[in-house]
Amino acid sequence: MEKLKTYYTYILSNKNRTVLYVGYTENIKTRLIQHKNGKGSVFTKKYNVFDLIHLETFEKKKEAKQREKQLKNWHKEWKWNLVKENNPELKTLKI
């Protein structure tokens, strides 16, 4: 039996919680390390955005990509409201 893959849509923020970054991946631990080491994206490196504050899981890559695209099109306020629903204190999530 084939092991089910898990895909992730995530939101990162900087230390002062002033910037948001939305992404998706199939290996969240590796991706977070890449962001932390400045290899995740130009944006996250420039603004020191590597604190995981929101995470959603999916069984299909297509769904994770669609959710990422949806969230990227949201207003900043909507993204903050989504994050605060499950993480009201805006703490960095541990994986």
C-alpha positions, -999 to +999 in steps of 0.1 A: +000+000+000+013+034-010+020+059+018-003+090+015+016+122+009+007+153+028+009+187+013+010+220+032-002+255+027+014+278+053+017+314+064+050+328+077+056+361+095+085+381+107+095+386+144+074+418+148+044+402+130+042+430+104+047+409+072+030+378+059+042+353+034+020+325+019+035+293+005+029+256-001+052+226+001+052+188+005+080+189+031+072+216+057+103+209+079+127+212+050+109+243+036+111+261+070+148+254+072+152+268+037+134+300+047+154+303+079+186+299+060+176+326+035+171+301+007+133+300+008+125+330-014+139+364-020+110+380-002+114+359+030+151+366+030+147+403+025+122+407+053+133+380+077+100+361+074+104+326+087+081+322+118+054+297+110+021+311+123-005+292+102-005+257+087-031+237+066-027+201+054-040+185+022-038+151+007-036+164-028-009+187-042-034+204-064-055+214-034-025+229-015-015+249-046-051+262-051-053+272-014-019+290-016-032+309-047-065+317-030-047+330+002-022+351-019-052+368-035-068+376-001-065+411+015-039+412+043-066+417+069-084+385+058-051+366+062-046+380+096-081+370+106-075+335+094-043+332+114-059+346+145-088+321+144-064+293+153-035+312+167-049+342+185-015+350+202+003+348+169+028+323+184+054+306+162+040+271+156+063+241+164+063+211+141 
